[in-house]
Amino acid sequence: MYRLLRKYSQKAKTGCASGMLKNIFGIQHGLQYCCLTTVLCALCATGTIEAAPQLPPPGKLHQSQEQEDSVHVSLVTFYPGSEPHNIWGHSEIRVQQGPIDLYFNYGVFDFQAPAFMWRFMLGKTDYICQPVPRAYATLGMEERRMVEQELNLPQDRAIAMRDFLWNNAQPENREYRYKFLSDNCSTRPRDIIELAAGDGLQYPAFSPSSILKGSNRGNRTIVTYRDILAHYCRNYAWEKFGIDLVLGWDVDTALDQRATMFIPMLLMDAVADATITTDSVTMPFVKATTVPIDKSTDGNVRPPTPWYLSPMAFALLVLALTLLVSGRDWKRRDVSRWFDAILYTAGGLAGCILFFLIFFSTHEATSPNINIAWLHPLLLLLAVLPWFKKGRTAARWLHALNALVVLLLMLAWPWQPQVGNLAFFPLMTALVVRSTTNVFLLSHPTRGPTARR
C-alpha cells in the first residue's frame, strides 16, 4: 500500500499527464467565454481559488496519533454552478481527525505566477493540491448542491490516505500538470481513492445510457467525452459550440467507466454503488452519505440559451447575409470586397487559434481537429488579396481551392471520425458561396471597383 502511494507521489512530483474542462475557466474577469476562441473554453471551475488560505502547521495533523481510529475520509462533490467556468461541478477529499477538518482541493492555481496566461495557452497548466479549512470549504458554493460520501476504509488505509494527501500538499509536491479530461480535480481524487482502497474496490456494472440519463442521447450504447460534455452544456449553447470547435476527434472515442469519472457527479455515482472487499468481507464502499447543501440535483444552472441568441441563429444570419450580398454581386457583376474582408478575417483569426492549438499547444484533445480544413489562417489572404490588382489571380485560385475543400468536407462529414456542431454547416455553406462567387466574378468583372480597366 505505502509503496503504491509513494509511486503515486513520484508521479505527482513530475506532473504526470492527464485534466478537466471546468477548472480551465476558473480565471476571473475575461476568460469565462474564451471557449469560443481558445481551448480555455472547454478546456472547461468549481472550487478553483487563486489565493489559498493559510495552512495549519504540519504537526497538528499528527497530534492525535493516539486516536488513529478517528480518521474519517469522505469524497465531497459540488454540483454544477451557474457560470461557464463551473458547469462541470467539482470534487474534493475531506479528512477529519479530532480537531483537524480539511478539504483537499486539486483545482487550485496561482494566477499571479509569472507568464501565467501564456503558459496556460501553451497547455502548461500547473495546478496545485491545497488543503482548505472547513471554514472556507463552501465559500461561493452556497447555491450549489453539496454531497459528502464517507468512505468505508479500514483505519490503516484511511491513515495512509491522510498521510499521502498531506504529503502531496507540501510545497515541494503539490504542483501537477492539469489536463482537463484526464488529470483534474475529479480524476485526482479517483486515483487516490483507488490506491487507498486497493484491489478490493469494485465499481458497479457500467451502463452508458445511465451516464446520459435525462438526455436525448440516453439510449446510446457507447458514450464519448463529447457526449458527456454536451450533456452538461445543454443549457449553454455557445460553450458547446466552442468545445465542438476546438476539440478534435480524440473526444469522440468510446469511453470505459473509469474514464467517465472526469466529471465529479459521475465519480460520485460510481462510488455510491461501489463495494470494497477486506479480509474476504464485501461491504458497501460508502459508509454514510450526507447532503450539507441540499439544492437541485440538476445544479444551479442557467436557463437554456434563447434560440435567437444561439450559435445556430448567428450562423443562419451569416448565411442569409452571404446569400443577399452574393445575389447583389451577381446582378452587378462585381464582388463586395468589404463583405469578404469581414467574413474571411473572422474565419482566418479563428483558424489561427485552431492552428496554434493543434500545432503548438500541449492541451489534450485539440489535435487532430478536422475543423482546420474550413477554418485556417489562409483565409486571411482571401480577405486581403482582392484589394490588390496583382493579387486577384492568386485570390481566384485560392477561392477555388477553398470552395472545393469545404464542399468535399461537408459531403464527407458523416464518414469522418469527428462529430461537429450543427451551426458549423451554415457557416461552411457561407464560405463555399462566397468563394464560388469570387471564382466567377473575379475572372471577368465588367464594372465596379474590381473591374479591369
C-alpha positions as CSV (number, residue, x, y, z in Angstrom):
1,M,0.0,0.0,0.0
2,Y,2.7,2.5,1.0
3,R,4.7,1.5,-2.0
4,L,1.8,2.4,-4.3
5,L,1.3,5.7,-2.5
6,R,5.0,6.6,-2.8
7,K,4.8,5.7,-6.5
8,Y,1.8,8.0,-7.0
9,S,3.6,10.7,-5.1
10,Q,6.6,10.5,-7.5
11,K,4.2,10.8,-10.4
12,A,2.6,13.8,-8.8
13,K,6.0,15.5,-8.5
14,T,6.8,15.0,-12.1
15,G,3.4,16.2,-13.2
16,C,2.0,13.0,-14.9
17,A,0.0,13.7,-17.9
18,S,-3.6,13.7,-17.7
19,G,-7.5,17.1,-17.0
20,M,-10.8,18.8,-16.9
21,L,-12.8,21.4,-18.7
22,K,-14.2,23.0,-15.7
23,N,-11.2,24.5,-14.0
24,I,-9.8,25.9,-17.2
25,F,-12.4,28.7,-16.8
26,G,-11.5,29.4,-13.2
27,I,-9.8,32.7,-14.1
28,Q,-11.8,35.8,-13.2
29,H,-12.8,38.7,-15.5
30,G,-12.4,37.7,-19.1
31,L,-11.7,34.1,-19.6
32,Q,-15.3,32.8,-19.0
33,Y,-16.3,32.9,-22.6
34,C,-13.0,32.2,-24.3
35,C,-14.3,28.8,-25.2
36,L,-15.4,30.5,-28.4
37,T,-11.9,31.3,-29.3
38,T,-9.4,29.2,-27.3
39,V,-9.2,26.0,-25.5
40,L,-9.6,27.9,-22.3
41,C,-13.2,27.2,-23.3
42,A,-13.6,23.7,-22.7
43,L,-10.7,23.2,-21.6
44,C,-13.5,23.5,-19.2
45,A,-14.1,25.9,-12.1
46,T,-15.8,24.9,-9.5
47,G,-13.9,25.4,-6.4
48,T,-10.9,27.0,-8.1
49,I,-9.3,29.6,-5.9
50,E,-6.4,31.9,-6.7
51,A,-5.3,32.8,-3.1
52,A,-5.1,29.8,-0.8
53,P,-5.9,30.1,2.9
54,Q,-3.1,29.8,5.4
55,L,-2.3,26.2,6.1
56,P,-2.1,24.8,9.7
57,P,1.3,23.6,10.8
58,P,2.1,20.1,9.6
59,G,2.5,18.8,13.2
60,K,-1.2,19.5,14.0
61,L,-2.3,16.8,11.6
62,H,-0.5,14.2,13.8
63,Q,-1.3,15.5,17.2
64,S,-4.0,12.8,17.6
65,Q,-1.8,9.8,16.9
66,E,-3.3,8.0,19.9
67,Q,-6.7,8.5,18.2
68,E,-5.8,6.9,14.9
69,D,-9.2,5.2,14.7
70,S,-10.8,8.6,14.5
71,V,-9.6,9.3,10.9
72,H,-12.6,9.7,8.5
73,V,-12.2,10.2,4.8
74,S,-15.0,11.5,2.5
75,L,-15.5,12.2,-1.2
76,V,-17.1,15.7,-1.5
77,T,-19.0,16.6,-4.6
78,F,-20.2,20.1,-5.6
79,Y,-22.9,20.1,-8.4
80,P,-22.7,22.4,-11.3
81,G,-22.9,26.2,-10.8
82,S,-24.5,28.9,-12.9
83,E,-21.3,30.2,-14.6
84,P,-19.5,28.8,-17.6
85,H,-16.4,28.0,-15.5
86,N,-18.2,25.7,-13.1
87,I,-20.8,23.9,-15.1
88,W,-19.0,20.6,-14.7
89,G,-19.0,20.5,-10.9
90,H,-16.1,19.9,-8.5
91,S,-14.6,17.2,-6.3
92,E,-12.6,17.3,-3.1
93,I,-11.5,14.9,-0.4
94,R,-12.3,15.6,3.2
95,V,-10.1,14.3,6.0
96,Q,-11.4,14.5,9.6
97,Q,-9.4,13.6,12.7
98,G,-10.2,15.1,16.1
99,P,-9.9,19.0,15.7
100,I,-8.5,18.6,12.2
101,D,-11.0,19.1,9.3
102,L,-9.5,19.7,5.9
103,Y,-10.8,19.6,2.3
104,F,-8.1,18.7,-0.2
105,N,-8.7,20.6,-3.4
106,Y,-6.8,19.8,-6.6
107,G,-8.4,22.6,-8.5
108,V,-6.2,25.5,-7.3
109,F,-3.9,27.6,-9.4
110,D,-1.7,30.7,-8.9
111,F,-3.0,33.4,-11.2
112,Q,-0.1,35.6,-10.1
113,A,2.6,33.2,-11.4
114,P,5.0,34.6,-14.0
115,A,3.7,34.3,-17.6
116,F,0.6,32.5,-16.3
117,M,-1.6,33.4,-19.3
118,W,1.0,32.5,-21.9
119,R,1.8,29.2,-20.2
120,F,-1.9,28.4,-19.9
121,M,-2.4,29.0,-23.6
122,L,0.5,26.6,-24.4
123,G,-1.1,23.9,-22.2
124,K,1.4,24.3,-19.3
125,T,-1.4,24.4,-16.8
126,D,0.2,23.9,-13.4
127,Y,-2.3,23.4,-10.7
128,I,-1.7,22.5,-7.0
129,C,-3.2,20.4,-4.2
130,Q,-4.4,22.8,-1.5
131,P,-5.8,21.8,2.0
132,V,-8.8,24.1,2.7
133,P,-10.1,24.5,6.2
134,R,-13.7,23.8,6.7
135,A,-14.5,27.5,7.2
136,Y,-13.6,28.1,3.5
137,A,-14.8,24.8,2.1
138,T,-18.2,26.1,0.9
139,L,-17.2,29.7,0.1
140,G,-19.0,30.7,-3.0
141,M,-20.8,27.3,-3.2
142,E,-23.9,28.2,-1.2
143,E,-26.3,27.8,-4.1
144,R,-24.9,24.5,-5.3
145,R,-25.8,21.1,-4.1
146,M,-23.1,19.5,-2.0
147,V,-22.8,15.8,-1.3
148,E,-20.4,14.1,1.1
149,Q,-19.8,10.3,0.9
150,E,-17.8,8.9,3.9
151,L,-15.7,6.1,2.6
152,N,-15.7,2.7,4.3
153,L,-12.0,2.4,4.5
154,P,-10.1,0.3,7.1
155,Q,-8.2,2.6,9.5
156,D,-4.8,1.7,8.3
157,R,-5.8,2.6,4.7
158,A,-7.6,5.8,5.9
159,I,-4.4,6.8,7.8
160,A,-2.3,6.0,4.7
161,M,-4.6,8.2,2.6
162,R,-4.5,11.0,5.1
163,D,-0.7,10.9,5.2
164,F,-0.4,10.8,1.4
165,L,-2.7,13.8,1.0
166,W,-0.8,15.8,3.5
167,N,2.5,14.9,1.9
168,N,1.1,15.7,-1.6
169,A,0.0,19.2,-0.4
170,Q,3.5,20.2,0.7
171,P,5.1,22.9,-1.4
172,E,7.7,20.6,-3.0
173,N,5.0,18.0,-4.0
174,R,1.7,19.9,-4.6
175,E,2.1,21.0,-8.2
176,Y,0.9,18.9,-11.1
177,R,0.2,19.4,-14.8
178,Y,-3.5,19.8,-15.1
179,K,-5.2,18.1,-18.1
180,F,-8.9,18.9,-18.4
181,L,-10.0,15.4,-19.4
182,S,-7.7,13.0,-17.7
183,D,-5.9,14.7,-14.8
184,N,-8.1,17.2,-12.9
185,C,-9.9,17.8,-9.6
186,S,-12.1,14.8,-10.2
187,T,-9.6,12.2,-11.6
188,R,-7.0,13.0,-8.9
189,P,-9.4,12.1,-6.0
190,R,-10.5,9.0,-8.0
191,D,-6.9,7.8,-8.4
192,I,-6.0,8.4,-4.7
193,I,-9.2,6.7,-3.5
194,E,-8.4,3.7,-5.8
195,L,-4.8,3.5,-4.4
196,A,-6.1,3.6,-0.8
197,A,-8.8,1.0,-1.4
198,G,-6.6,-1.4,-3.3
199,D,-7.8,-4.3,-5.5
200,G,-10.8,-4.8,-3.3
201,L,-12.6,-1.9,-4.8
202,Q,-15.3,-2.9,-7.3
203,Y,-17.4,-0.4,-9.3
204,P,-20.9,-1.2,-10.4
205,A,-21.7,-2.5,-13.9
206,F,-21.1,0.1,-16.5
207,S,-24.2,1.4,-18.3
208,P,-23.5,4.1,-20.9
209,S,-27.2,5.0,-21.1
210,S,-27.2,5.9,-17.4
211,I,-24.4,8.3,-17.9
212,L,-26.6,10.5,-20.1
213,K,-29.9,10.0,-18.2
214,G,-32.4,12.7,-18.9
215,S,-30.7,13.5,-22.2
216,N,-31.9,12.8,-25.8
217,R,-28.7,10.8,-26.1
218,G,-29.7,8.5,-23.3
219,N,-30.2,5.4,-25.5
220,R,-26.6,5.4,-26.6
221,T,-24.7,2.0,-26.4
222,I,-21.4,3.9,-26.1
223,V,-20.5,7.2,-24.5
224,T,-17.8,9.7,-25.5
225,Y,-16.2,12.7,-23.9
226,R,-18.1,14.9,-26.3
227,D,-21.4,13.2,-25.3
228,I,-20.8,13.9,-21.7
229,L,-19.6,17.5,-22.2
230,A,-22.6,18.2,-24.4
231,H,-24.9,16.8,-21.7
232,Y,-23.6,19.2,-19.1
233,C,-23.6,22.1,-21.7
234,R,-27.2,21.5,-22.7
235,N,-28.2,25.0,-21.4
236,Y,-25.0,26.7,-22.7
237,A,-25.1,26.7,-26.4
238,W,-22.1,28.9,-27.0
239,E,-19.9,26.9,-24.6
240,K,-20.9,23.8,-26.5
241,F,-20.1,25.5,-29.8
242,G,-16.6,26.4,-28.5
243,I,-16.0,22.9,-27.3
244,D,-17.0,21.4,-30.6
245,L,-14.8,23.9,-32.4
246,V,-11.5,23.4,-30.5
247,L,-11.7,19.8,-29.5
248,G,-10.8,17.2,-32.2
249,W,-11.8,13.7,-32.8
250,D,-10.0,12.2,-29.8
251,V,-13.0,13.2,-27.7
252,D,-15.3,11.1,-30.0
253,T,-13.9,7.7,-29.0
254,A,-15.8,5.3,-26.8
255,L,-15.1,5.6,-23.0
256,D,-14.9,2.9,-20.3
257,Q,-16.4,3.6,-16.9
258,R,-13.3,4.8,-15.3
259,A,-12.7,7.5,-18.0
260,T,-16.1,8.9,-17.5
261,M,-15.2,9.9,-13.9
262,F,-13.5,13.0,-15.1
263,I,-16.9,14.6,-14.3
264,P,-17.4,14.9,-10.5
265,M,-21.0,13.7,-10.4
266,L,-20.2,10.6,-12.4
267,L,-17.4,9.8,-10.0
268,M,-19.8,10.3,-7.1
269,D,-22.4,7.9,-8.7
270,A,-19.8,5.2,-9.3
271,V,-18.5,5.5,-5.7
272,A,-22.1,5.4,-4.4
273,D,-22.7,1.9,-5.8
274,A,-19.2,0.5,-5.4
275,T,-18.2,-2.2,-3.0
276,I,-14.9,-3.0,-1.2
277,T,-13.7,-6.4,-0.1
278,T,-11.5,-6.5,3.0
279,D,-10.4,-9.8,4.7
280,S,-12.9,-11.7,2.4
281,V,-15.7,-9.5,3.6
282,T,-17.6,-7.4,1.0
283,M,-19.3,-4.3,2.0
284,P,-20.6,-1.0,0.5
285,F,-17.8,1.4,-0.2
286,V,-19.8,4.3,1.1
287,K,-20.4,4.2,4.8
288,A,-22.7,7.2,5.0
289,T,-23.9,9.9,2.6
290,T,-24.9,13.4,3.8
291,V,-26.1,16.5,1.9
292,P,-24.8,19.6,3.7
293,I,-26.2,21.9,0.9
294,D,-29.5,20.5,-0.3
295,K,-30.1,22.1,-3.7
296,S,-31.3,20.9,-7.1
297,T,-29.8,17.7,-8.4
298,D,-29.5,19.5,-11.8
299,G,-27.2,22.0,-10.2
300,N,-27.5,25.8,-10.1
301,V,-27.6,26.2,-13.9
302,R,-28.9,29.0,-16.0
303,P,-31.9,28.7,-18.3
304,P,-31.3,27.5,-21.8
305,T,-29.8,30.0,-24.3
306,P,-32.7,31.6,-26.2
307,W,-32.8,30.4,-29.8
308,Y,-32.3,33.9,-31.2
309,L,-29.0,34.2,-29.3
310,S,-27.8,30.7,-30.1
311,P,-24.8,29.8,-32.4
312,M,-27.3,28.4,-34.9
313,A,-29.2,31.7,-35.1
314,F,-25.9,33.5,-35.6
315,A,-24.7,31.0,-38.3
316,L,-28.1,31.3,-40.2
317,L,-27.8,35.1,-40.0
318,V,-24.3,35.0,-41.5
319,L,-25.6,32.6,-44.3
320,A,-28.6,34.9,-45.0
321,L,-26.3,38.0,-45.3
322,T,-23.9,36.0,-47.5
323,L,-26.7,35.0,-49.9
324,L,-28.1,38.5,-50.1
325,V,-24.7,40.1,-50.8
326,S,-23.8,37.4,-53.3
327,G,-27.1,37.8,-55.1
328,R,-26.4,41.5,-55.3
329,D,-22.9,40.9,-56.6
330,W,-24.1,38.6,-59.4
331,K,-26.5,41.3,-60.5
332,R,-23.9,44.0,-60.7
333,R,-21.2,41.5,-61.9
334,D,-18.7,42.6,-59.2
335,V,-17.7,41.3,-55.7
336,S,-18.2,43.1,-52.4
337,R,-14.7,43.2,-51.1
338,W,-15.8,44.8,-47.8
339,F,-18.0,41.8,-47.0
340,D,-15.3,39.3,-47.9
341,A,-12.8,41.2,-45.7
342,I,-15.1,40.9,-42.7
343,L,-16.1,37.3,-43.3
344,Y,-12.6,35.9,-44.1
345,T,-10.9,38.0,-41.4
346,A,-13.2,36.5,-38.8
347,G,-12.6,33.0,-40.2
348,G,-8.9,33.5,-40.6
349,L,-8.5,34.6,-37.0
350,A,-10.5,31.6,-35.8
351,G,-8.2,29.5,-38.0
352,C,-5.1,31.0,-36.3
353,I,-6.4,29.9,-32.9
354,L,-7.1,26.4,-34.2
355,F,-3.7,26.3,-35.8
356,F,-2.0,27.3,-32.6
357,L,-3.9,24.8,-30.5
358,I,-3.2,22.0,-33.0
359,F,0.5,22.5,-33.7
360,F,1.8,24.4,-30.7
361,S,-0.3,23.9,-27.6
362,T,0.0,20.8,-25.4
363,H,-3.6,20.9,-24.3
364,E,-5.0,17.4,-24.8
365,A,-7.7,16.6,-27.4
366,T,-7.1,19.7,-29.5
367,S,-5.2,17.7,-32.2
368,P,-6.1,16.3,-34.7
369,N,-9.0,18.6,-35.4
370,I,-10.9,18.4,-38.7
371,N,-12.2,21.9,-38.3
372,I,-8.8,23.2,-39.5
373,A,-9.9,22.2,-43.0
374,W,-12.5,25.0,-43.1
375,L,-11.2,27.5,-40.6
376,H,-7.5,28.1,-41.2
377,P,-5.0,31.1,-41.4
378,L,-5.0,31.2,-45.2
379,L,-8.5,32.7,-45.1
380,L,-6.8,35.9,-44.1
381,L,-5.2,36.0,-47.6
382,L,-8.7,35.9,-49.1
383,A,-9.6,39.0,-47.0
384,V,-6.6,40.9,-48.3
385,L,-5.6,39.8,-51.8
386,P,-8.7,41.1,-53.7
387,W,-7.9,44.6,-52.7
388,F,-4.7,44.5,-54.9
389,K,-4.8,44.1,-58.7
390,K,-1.8,41.8,-58.8
391,G,-3.4,39.6,-56.0
392,R,-6.7,38.9,-57.7
393,T,-5.4,36.0,-59.8
394,A,-4.0,34.3,-56.7
395,A,-7.2,35.1,-54.8
396,R,-9.3,33.4,-57.5
397,W,-7.3,30.2,-57.3
398,L,-7.3,30.2,-53.5
399,H,-11.1,30.7,-53.6
400,A,-11.5,27.8,-56.0
401,L,-9.4,25.6,-53.7
402,N,-11.2,26.8,-50.6
403,A,-14.7,26.1,-52.1
404,L,-13.6,22.6,-53.3
405,V,-12.1,21.6,-49.9
406,V,-15.0,22.9,-47.8
407,L,-17.6,21.4,-50.1
408,L,-15.9,18.0,-50.0
409,L,-15.6,18.2,-46.3
410,M,-19.4,18.9,-45.9
411,L,-20.2,16.0,-48.2
412,A,-17.8,13.6,-46.4
413,W,-18.6,14.7,-42.9
414,P,-20.8,11.7,-42.0
415,W,-17.9,9.3,-42.7
416,Q,-15.1,11.1,-40.9
417,P,-14.5,10.4,-37.1
418,Q,-15.2,13.8,-35.6
419,V,-18.6,15.0,-34.5
420,G,-19.5,18.6,-35.5
421,N,-21.8,21.3,-34.2
422,L,-24.9,21.8,-36.4
423,A,-24.1,25.5,-36.5
424,F,-20.9,24.7,-38.4
425,F,-22.7,23.8,-41.6
426,P,-24.4,27.2,-42.4
427,L,-21.0,28.8,-41.8
428,M,-19.3,26.4,-44.1
429,T,-22.0,27.0,-46.7
430,A,-21.4,30.7,-46.5
431,L,-17.7,30.2,-47.2
432,V,-18.5,28.0,-50.2
433,V,-21.0,30.5,-51.6
434,R,-18.6,33.5,-51.2
435,S,-15.6,31.5,-52.7
436,T,-17.7,30.4,-55.6
437,T,-18.9,33.9,-56.2
438,N,-15.4,35.2,-56.2
439,V,-14.1,32.5,-58.6
440,F,-16.6,33.6,-61.3
441,L,-16.7,37.3,-60.7
442,L,-13.0,37.9,-60.3
443,S,-12.4,36.2,-63.6
444,H,-14.3,38.7,-65.8
445,P,-15.6,41.7,-63.7
446,T,-17.3,44.1,-66.0
447,R,-17.7,47.1,-63.8
448,G,-17.3,48.3,-60.2
449,P,-14.0,48.7,-58.2
450,T,-12.6,45.3,-59.2
451,A,-13.3,45.7,-62.9
452,R,-10.3,45.5,-65.3
453,R,-9.6,48.9,-66.9
